[in-house]
Amino acid sequence: MKKMIALMMMATALPMMAAKAEAADKVTLQLKWVTQAQFAGYYVAKDKGFYKEEGLDVDIKPGGPDIAPAQVIAGGGADVIIDWMPSALAVREKGTALVNIAQPFKSSGMMLTCLKETGIKKPEDFKGKTLGVWFFGNEYPFLSWMAHLKIPTTGGADGVTVLKQGFNVDPLLQKQAACISTMTYNEYWQVIDAGIKADDLVTFKYEDEGVATLEDGLYVLEDKLKDPAFKEKMVKFVRASMKGWKWAEEHPDDAAGIVLDNDASGAQTEKHQKRMMGEVAKLTAGSKGALDVADYDRTVKTLLGGGSDPVITKAPEGAYTLDITNEALK
């Protein structure tokens, strides 16, 4: 009799378990770049089961030099993407209605790294020099900064010559440019690892120069937010993701290890990822995930201040919502 009862209970439990497993909501996240500690919070959330606890099945898609997150989501290839706000707002103005639903990165990690031997000591010394700049939406903060400095980007003795920089540090190493674009957590250290000493470099952080714009926010398509079920799914996703980010901040070396476990390319090294995670933790520190409206306003002001060629031509409307984080962070 006991065996029959046990079998009956098992027969009842199995469909319930299967139904629960099937009930997991699928979410596809498109990263801005390749698998690295820049995105540790999401990999941690998946590895530690934080997404699973929320009933989510999250697929994390790495990015790369030929992948534009805005194009991916516009084409239906992702539910949510990671992008920098300058790029997201520029894309929004052109017709792809991206909305910021959370902002894990509080501070900017972008900077120009220059060879000291070029004589550059302050931003005004950029005049007459060649500067390496990333494109594909990453050029907007740089163009805004030059506009604020009133330095033309068309070359000449009073302007700067813009070198379209690949996603590497070669132009500085080969002295094709006086300065190149770097992130505090990535390319700067590639320069150091290439044998150039920190004392031989001069760095200009966008954050210190007062022209920092928001990086690595979470964006969805505006139309999707009209669906209550989608909004609820994003609430769960943001809540679990921020749990992952805070865990990564507290356990940086372990978080770097989780990133390495997810690096299918095998290109990343333990030393570089641990160092990167330490720097990234400085940028996520102070953020619980909710967008600070003052940071948003500063970013918009910076982007509008581009003289005759601003990144955006008017203040955006509806470009962010606090609804998701207000619910997720209760």
Contacts in CASP RR format, 6 or more apart in sequence:
PFRMAT RR
TARGET T0000
AUTHOR 0000-0000-0000
METHOD contacts of the structure
MODEL  1
MKKMIALMMMATALPMMAAKAEAADKVTLQLKWVTQAQFAGYYVAKDKGF
YKEEGLDVDIKPGGPDIAPAQVIAGGGADVIIDWMPSALAVREKGTALVN
IAQPFKSSGMMLTCLKETGIKKPEDFKGKTLGVWFFGNEYPFLSWMAHLK
IPTTGGADGVTVLKQGFNVDPLLQKQAACISTMTYNEYWQVIDAGIKADD
LVTFKYEDEGVATLEDGLYVLEDKLKDPAFKEKMVKFVRASMKGWKWAEE
HPDDAAGIVLDNDASGAQTEKHQKRMMGEVAKLTAGSKGALDVADYDRTV
KTLLGGGSDPVITKAPEGAYTLDITNEALK
23 55 0 8 1.000
24 52 0 8 1.000
24 55 0 8 1.000
24 56 0 8 1.000
24 57 0 8 1.000
25 55 0 8 1.000
25 56 0 8 1.000
25 57 0 8 1.000
25 233 0 8 1.000
25 236 0 8 1.000
26 56 0 8 1.000
26 57 0 8 1.000
26 58 0 8 1.000
26 59 0 8 1.000
27 51 0 8 1.000
27 56 0 8 1.000
27 57 0 8 1.000
27 58 0 8 1.000
27 59 0 8 1.000
27 79 0 8 1.000
27 80 0 8 1.000
27 233 0 8 1.000
27 237 0 8 1.000
28 58 0 8 1.000
28 59 0 8 1.000
28 61 0 8 1.000
28 77 0 8 1.000
28 78 0 8 1.000
28 79 0 8 1.000
28 80 0 8 1.000
29 42 0 8 1.000
29 58 0 8 1.000
29 59 0 8 1.000
29 60 0 8 1.000
29 61 0 8 1.000
29 78 0 8 1.000
29 79 0 8 1.000
29 80 0 8 1.000
29 81 0 8 1.000
29 82 0 8 1.000
29 237 0 8 1.000
30 61 0 8 1.000
30 63 0 8 1.000
30 67 0 8 1.000
30 69 0 8 1.000
30 72 0 8 1.000
30 73 0 8 1.000
30 77 0 8 1.000
30 78 0 8 1.000
30 80 0 8 1.000
30 81 0 8 1.000
30 82 0 8 1.000
31 39 0 8 1.000
31 42 0 8 1.000
31 60 0 8 1.000
31 61 0 8 1.000
31 62 0 8 1.000
31 63 0 8 1.000
31 69 0 8 1.000
31 82 0 8 1.000
32 38 0 8 1.000
32 39 0 8 1.000
32 63 0 8 1.000
32 69 0 8 1.000
32 81 0 8 1.000
32 82 0 8 1.000
32 83 0 8 1.000
32 84 0 8 1.000
32 216 0 8 1.000
33 39 0 8 1.000
33 62 0 8 1.000
33 63 0 8 1.000
33 64 0 8 1.000
34 62 0 8 1.000
34 63 0 8 1.000
34 64 0 8 1.000
34 265 0 8 1.000
34 267 0 8 1.000
35 43 0 8 1.000
35 62 0 8 1.000
35 259 0 8 1.000
35 262 0 8 1.000
35 263 0 8 1.000
35 264 0 8 1.000
35 265 0 8 1.000
35 268 0 8 1.000
36 186 0 8 1.000
36 259 0 8 1.000
36 263 0 8 1.000
36 268 0 8 1.000
36 273 0 8 1.000
36 276 0 8 1.000
37 185 0 8 1.000
37 255 0 8 1.000
37 256 0 8 1.000
37 259 0 8 1.000
37 273 0 8 1.000
37 274 0 8 1.000
37 276 0 8 1.000
37 277 0 8 1.000
37 278 0 8 1.000
37 280 0 8 1.000
38 183 0 8 1.000
38 185 0 8 1.000
38 186 0 8 1.000
38 216 0 8 1.000
38 276 0 8 1.000
38 280 0 8 1.000
39 60 0 8 1.000
39 82 0 8 1.000
39 259 0 8 1.000
40 245 0 8 1.000
40 248 0 8 1.000
40 255 0 8 1.000
40 256 0 8 1.000
40 258 0 8 1.000
40 259 0 8 1.000
40 277 0 8 1.000
40 280 0 8 1.000
41 104 0 8 1.000
41 241 0 8 1.000
41 244 0 8 1.000
41 245 0 8 1.000
41 247 0 8 1.000
41 248 0 8 1.000
41 255 0 8 1.000
42 58 0 8 1.000
42 60 0 8 1.000
42 241 0 8 1.000
42 244 0 8 1.000
43 60 0 8 1.000
43 255 0 8 1.000
43 258 0 8 1.000
43 259 0 8 1.000
43 262 0 8 1.000
44 50 0 8 1.000
44 244 0 8 1.000
44 245 0 8 1.000
44 247 0 8 1.000
44 248 0 8 1.000
44 255 0 8 1.000
44 258 0 8 1.000
45 51 0 8 1.000
45 58 0 8 1.000
45 240 0 8 1.000
45 241 0 8 1.000
45 243 0 8 1.000
45 244 0 8 1.000
45 245 0 8 1.000
46 58 0 8 1.000
46 60 0 8 1.000
47 258 0 8 1.000
47 261 0 8 1.000
47 262 0 8 1.000
48 244 0 8 1.000
48 247 0 8 1.000
49 240 0 8 1.000
50 240 0 8 1.000
50 241 0 8 1.000
50 243 0 8 1.000
50 244 0 8 1.000
50 247 0 8 1.000
51 57 0 8 1.000
51 58 0 8 1.000
51 237 0 8 1.000
51 240 0 8 1.000
53 240 0 8 1.000
54 236 0 8 1.000
54 237 0 8 1.000
54 239 0 8 1.000
54 240 0 8 1.000
55 236 0 8 1.000
56 233 0 8 1.000
56 236 0 8 1.000
56 237 0 8 1.000
56 240 0 8 1.000
58 237 0 8 1.000
60 262 0 8 1.000
61 72 0 8 1.000
61 78 0 8 1.000
62 264 0 8 1.000
63 69 0 8 1.000
64 167 0 8 1.000
65 136 0 8 1.000
65 166 0 8 1.000
65 167 0 8 1.000
68 136 0 8 1.000
69 78 0 8 1.000
69 81 0 8 1.000
69 82 0 8 1.000
69 83 0 8 1.000
69 219 0 8 1.000
70 81 0 8 1.000
70 83 0 8 1.000
70 87 0 8 1.000
70 88 0 8 1.000
70 91 0 8 1.000
70 96 0 8 1.000
70 98 0 8 1.000
70 219 0 8 1.000
72 78 0 8 1.000
72 81 0 8 1.000
73 79 0 8 1.000
73 80 0 8 1.000
73 81 0 8 1.000
73 96 0 8 1.000
73 98 0 8 1.000
73 219 0 8 1.000
73 220 0 8 1.000
73 221 0 8 1.000
74 96 0 8 1.000
74 221 0 8 1.000
79 220 0 8 1.000
79 224 0 8 1.000
79 230 0 8 1.000
79 233 0 8 1.000
79 234 0 8 1.000
80 101 0 8 1.000
80 218 0 8 1.000
80 219 0 8 1.000
80 220 0 8 1.000
80 234 0 8 1.000
80 237 0 8 1.000
81 98 0 8 1.000
81 218 0 8 1.000
81 219 0 8 1.000
81 220 0 8 1.000
82 216 0 8 1.000
82 217 0 8 1.000
82 218 0 8 1.000
82 219 0 8 1.000
83 98 0 8 1.000
83 216 0 8 1.000
83 217 0 8 1.000
83 219 0 8 1.000
84 137 0 8 1.000
84 138 0 8 1.000
84 140 0 8 1.000
84 141 0 8 1.000
84 213 0 8 1.000
84 214 0 8 1.000
84 215 0 8 1.000
84 216 0 8 1.000
84 217 0 8 1.000
85 100 0 8 1.000
85 213 0 8 1.000
85 214 0 8 1.000
85 215 0 8 1.000
85 217 0 8 1.000
85 296 0 8 1.000
85 299 0 8 1.000
86 137 0 8 1.000
86 140 0 8 1.000
86 141 0 8 1.000
86 144 0 8 1.000
86 213 0 8 1.000
86 299 0 8 1.000
86 303 0 8 1.000
86 311 0 8 1.000
87 137 0 8 1.000
87 138 0 8 1.000
87 140 0 8 1.000
88 98 0 8 1.000
88 100 0 8 1.000
88 217 0 8 1.000
88 219 0 8 1.000
88 319 0 8 1.000
89 299 0 8 1.000
89 300 0 8 1.000
89 303 0 8 1.000
89 311 0 8 1.000
89 312 0 8 1.000
89 316 0 8 1.000
89 319 0 8 1.000
90 137 0 8 1.000
90 140 0 8 1.000
90 303 0 8 1.000
90 311 0 8 1.000
90 312 0 8 1.000
91 98 0 8 1.000
92 98 0 8 1.000
92 316 0 8 1.000
92 319 0 8 1.000
93 312 0 8 1.000
93 313 0 8 1.000
93 314 0 8 1.000
93 316 0 8 1.000
96 221 0 8 1.000
97 221 0 8 1.000
97 222 0 8 1.000
97 223 0 8 1.000
98 219 0 8 1.000
98 220 0 8 1.000
98 221 0 8 1.000
98 222 0 8 1.000
98 319 0 8 1.000
99 219 0 8 1.000
99 220 0 8 1.000
99 221 0 8 1.000
99 222 0 8 1.000
99 225 0 8 1.000
99 318 0 8 1.000
99 319 0 8 1.000
99 320 0 8 1.000
99 321 0 8 1.000
100 217 0 8 1.000
100 218 0 8 1.000
100 219 0 8 1.000
100 291 0 8 1.000
100 296 0 8 1.000
100 319 0 8 1.000
100 320 0 8 1.000
100 321 0 8 1.000
101 218 0 8 1.000
101 219 0 8 1.000
101 220 0 8 1.000
101 225 0 8 1.000
101 234 0 8 1.000
101 238 0 8 1.000
101 320 0 8 1.000
101 321 0 8 1.000
101 323 0 8 1.000
101 324 0 8 1.000
101 325 0 8 1.000
102 217 0 8 1.000
102 218 0 8 1.000
102 238 0 8 1.000
102 241 0 8 1.000
102 242 0 8 1.000
102 289 0 8 1.000
102 290 0 8 1.000
102 291 0 8 1.000
102 324 0 8 1.000
102 325 0 8 1.000
102 328 0 8 1.000
103 214 0 8 1.000
103 217 0 8 1.000
103 218 0 8 1.000
103 287 0 8 1.000
103 289 0 8 1.000
103 290 0 8 1.000
103 291 0 8 1.000
103 292 0 8 1.000
103 295 0 8 1.000
104 216 0 8 1.000
104 217 0 8 1.000
104 218 0 8 1.000
104 241 0 8 1.000
104 242 0 8 1.000
104 245 0 8 1.000
104 284 0 8 1.000
104 287 0 8 1.000
104 289 0 8 1.000
105 214 0 8 1.000
105 215 0 8 1.000
105 216 0 8 1.000
105 217 0 8 1.000
105 283 0 8 1.000
105 284 0 8 1.000
105 287 0 8 1.000
106 283 0 8 1.000
106 284 0 8 1.000
106 285 0 8 1.000
106 286 0 8 1.000
106 287 0 8 1.000
106 292 0 8 1.000
106 295 0 8 1.000
107 207 0 8 1.000
107 212 0 8 1.000
107 282 0 8 1.000
107 283 0 8 1.000
107 285 0 8 1.000
108 141 0 8 1.000
108 205 0 8 1.000
108 206 0 8 1.000
108 207 0 8 1.000
108 212 0 8 1.000
108 213 0 8 1.000
108 214 0 8 1.000
108 215 0 8 1.000
108 283 0 8 1.000
109 183 0 8 1.000
109 184 0 8 1.000
109 185 0 8 1.000
109 205 0 8 1.000
109 206 0 8 1.000
109 207 0 8 1.000
109 215 0 8 1.000
109 279 0 8 1.000
109 283 0 8 1.000
110 141 0 8 1.000
110 181 0 8 1.000
110 182 0 8 1.000
110 183 0 8 1.000
110 184 0 8 1.000
110 205 0 8 1.000
110 206 0 8 1.000
110 212 0 8 1.000
110 215 0 8 1.000
111 181 0 8 1.000
111 182 0 8 1.000
111 183 0 8 1.000
111 184 0 8 1.000
111 188 0 8 1.000
111 203 0 8 1.000
111 204 0 8 1.000
111 205 0 8 1.000
111 206 0 8 1.000
112 131 0 8 1.000
112 142 0 8 1.000
112 179 0 8 1.000
112 180 0 8 1.000
112 181 0 8 1.000
112 182 0 8 1.000
112 203 0 8 1.000
112 204 0 8 1.000
113 172 0 8 1.000
113 179 0 8 1.000
113 180 0 8 1.000
113 181 0 8 1.000
113 182 0 8 1.000
113 187 0 8 1.000
113 188 0 8 1.000
113 191 0 8 1.000
113 201 0 8 1.000
113 202 0 8 1.000
113 203 0 8 1.000
114 120 0 8 1.000
114 178 0 8 1.000
114 179 0 8 1.000
114 201 0 8 1.000
114 202 0 8 1.000
114 203 0 8 1.000
114 204 0 8 1.000
115 172 0 8 1.000
115 175 0 8 1.000
115 178 0 8 1.000
115 179 0 8 1.000
115 196 0 8 1.000
115 200 0 8 1.000
115 201 0 8 1.000
115 202 0 8 1.000
116 199 0 8 1.000
116 200 0 8 1.000
116 201 0 8 1.000
116 202 0 8 1.000
117 200 0 8 1.000
118 129 0 8 1.000
118 178 0 8 1.000
118 179 0 8 1.000
119 125 0 8 1.000
120 126 0 8 1.000
120 129 0 8 1.000
120 178 0 8 1.000
120 179 0 8 1.000
120 202 0 8 1.000
121 202 0 8 1.000
123 145 0 8 1.000
123 149 0 8 1.000
123 204 0 8 1.000
123 209 0 8 1.000
124 149 0 8 1.000
126 146 0 8 1.000
126 149 0 8 1.000
126 151 0 8 1.000
126 159 0 8 1.000
126 160 0 8 1.000
126 178 0 8 1.000
126 179 0 8 1.000
127 151 0 8 1.000
127 157 0 8 1.000
127 158 0 8 1.000
127 159 0 8 1.000
127 160 0 8 1.000
128 155 0 8 1.000
128 156 0 8 1.000
128 157 0 8 1.000
128 158 0 8 1.000
128 159 0 8 1.000
128 160 0 8 1.000
128 161 0 8 1.000
129 160 0 8 1.000
129 161 0 8 1.000
129 177 0 8 1.000
129 178 0 8 1.000
129 179 0 8 1.000
130 160 0 8 1.000
130 161 0 8 1.000
130 162 0 8 1.000
130 163 0 8 1.000
130 176 0 8 1.000
130 177 0 8 1.000
130 178 0 8 1.000
131 142 0 8 1.000
131 160 0 8 1.000
131 161 0 8 1.000
131 162 0 8 1.000
131 163 0 8 1.000
131 177 0 8 1.000
131 178 0 8 1.000
131 179 0 8 1.000
131 180 0 8 1.000
132 162 0 8 1.000
132 163 0 8 1.000
132 164 0 8 1.000
132 165 0 8 1.000
132 171 0 8 1.000
132 177 0 8 1.000
132 179 0 8 1.000
132 180 0 8 1.000
132 181 0 8 1.000
133 139 0 8 1.000
133 142 0 8 1.000
133 162 0 8 1.000
133 163 0 8 1.000
133 164 0 8 1.000
133 165 0 8 1.000
133 181 0 8 1.000
134 142 0 8 1.000
134 165 0 8 1.000
134 166 0 8 1.000
134 167 0 8 1.000
134 181 0 8 1.000
135 164 0 8 1.000
135 165 0 8 1.000
138 181 0 8 1.000
140 213 0 8 1.000
140 303 0 8 1.000
140 311 0 8 1.000
141 206 0 8 1.000
141 211 0 8 1.000
141 212 0 8 1.000
141 213 0 8 1.000
141 302 0 8 1.000
142 181 0 8 1.000
143 153 0 8 1.000
143 306 0 8 1.000
143 309 0 8 1.000
143 311 0 8 1.000
144 211 0 8 1.000
144 213 0 8 1.000
144 302 0 8 1.000
144 303 0 8 1.000
144 305 0 8 1.000
144 306 0 8 1.000
144 310 0 8 1.000
144 311 0 8 1.000
145 206 0 8 1.000
145 209 0 8 1.000
145 211 0 8 1.000
146 152 0 8 1.000
146 153 0 8 1.000
146 160 0 8 1.000
147 305 0 8 1.000
147 306 0 8 1.000
147 307 0 8 1.000
147 309 0 8 1.000
147 310 0 8 1.000
148 211 0 8 1.000
148 302 0 8 1.000
148 305 0 8 1.000
148 306 0 8 1.000
151 158 0 8 1.000
151 159 0 8 1.000
151 160 0 8 1.000
152 158 0 8 1.000
152 159 0 8 1.000
152 160 0 8 1.000
153 159 0 8 1.000
153 160 0 8 1.000
153 162 0 8 1.000
155 161 0 8 1.000
155 162 0 8 1.000
163 171 0 8 1.000
163 176 0 8 1.000
163 177 0 8 1.000
165 171 0 8 1.000
165 177 0 8 1.000
165 180 0 8 1.000
165 181 0 8 1.000
168 187 0 8 1.000
168 190 0 8 1.000
169 180 0 8 1.000
169 182 0 8 1.000
169 187 0 8 1.000
169 190 0 8 1.000
169 191 0 8 1.000
169 194 0 8 1.000
170 176 0 8 1.000
171 177 0 8 1.000
171 180 0 8 1.000
172 179 0 8 1.000
172 180 0 8 1.000
172 191 0 8 1.000
172 196 0 8 1.000
173 191 0 8 1.000
173 194 0 8 1.000
173 196 0 8 1.000
179 204 0 8 1.000
180 187 0 8 1.000
181 187 0 8 1.000
182 188 0 8 1.000
182 190 0 8 1.000
182 191 0 8 1.000
182 203 0 8 1.000
184 205 0 8 1.000
184 279 0 8 1.000
184 282 0 8 1.000
184 283 0 8 1.000
185 275 0 8 1.000
185 276 0 8 1.000
185 278 0 8 1.000
185 279 0 8 1.000
185 280 0 8 1.000
185 283 0 8 1.000
186 276 0 8 1.000
188 203 0 8 1.000
189 272 0 8 1.000
189 275 0 8 1.000
189 276 0 8 1.000
191 201 0 8 1.000
192 198 0 8 1.000
193 272 0 8 1.000
205 212 0 8 1.000
206 212 0 8 1.000
206 213 0 8 1.000
210 302 0 8 1.000
211 302 0 8 1.000
212 298 0 8 1.000
212 302 0 8 1.000
213 298 0 8 1.000
213 299 0 8 1.000
213 302 0 8 1.000
213 303 0 8 1.000
214 291 0 8 1.000
214 295 0 8 1.000
214 296 0 8 1.000
214 299 0 8 1.000
215 283 0 8 1.000
216 283 0 8 1.000
218 238 0 8 1.000
218 241 0 8 1.000
220 230 0 8 1.000
220 234 0 8 1.000
222 318 0 8 1.000
224 230 0 8 1.000
225 231 0 8 1.000
225 234 0 8 1.000
225 321 0 8 1.000
225 323 0 8 1.000
231 323 0 8 1.000
231 324 0 8 1.000
234 324 0 8 1.000
235 324 0 8 1.000
235 327 0 8 1.000
235 328 0 8 1.000
236 328 0 8 1.000
238 289 0 8 1.000
238 324 0 8 1.000
238 325 0 8 1.000
238 328 0 8 1.000
238 329 0 8 1.000
239 328 0 8 1.000
239 329 0 8 1.000
242 288 0 8 1.000
242 289 0 8 1.000
242 328 0 8 1.000
242 329 0 8 1.000
245 284 0 8 1.000
245 287 0 8 1.000
245 289 0 8 1.000
247 255 0 8 1.000
248 255 0 8 1.000
248 277 0 8 1.000
248 280 0 8 1.000
248 281 0 8 1.000
248 284 0 8 1.000
249 281 0 8 1.000
249 284 0 8 1.000
249 285 0 8 1.000
252 274 0 8 1.000
252 277 0 8 1.000
252 278 0 8 1.000
252 281 0 8 1.000
253 274 0 8 1.000
253 277 0 8 1.000
255 277 0 8 1.000
256 270 0 8 1.000
256 273 0 8 1.000
256 274 0 8 1.000
256 276 0 8 1.000
256 277 0 8 1.000
257 270 0 8 1.000
257 273 0 8 1.000
257 274 0 8 1.000
259 268 0 8 1.000
259 273 0 8 1.000
259 277 0 8 1.000
260 268 0 8 1.000
260 270 0 8 1.000
260 273 0 8 1.000
288 325 0 8 1.000
288 329 0 8 1.000
289 325 0 8 1.000
289 329 0 8 1.000
290 322 0 8 1.000
290 325 0 8 1.000
290 326 0 8 1.000
290 329 0 8 1.000
291 320 0 8 1.000
291 322 0 8 1.000
291 325 0 8 1.000
293 322 0 8 1.000
296 319 0 8 1.000
296 320 0 8 1.000
300 312 0 8 1.000
300 315 0 8 1.000
300 316 0 8 1.000
303 310 0 8 1.000
303 311 0 8 1.000
303 312 0 8 1.000
304 310 0 8 1.000
304 311 0 8 1.000
304 312 0 8 1.000
304 313 0 8 1.000
304 314 0 8 1.000
304 315 0 8 1.000
END
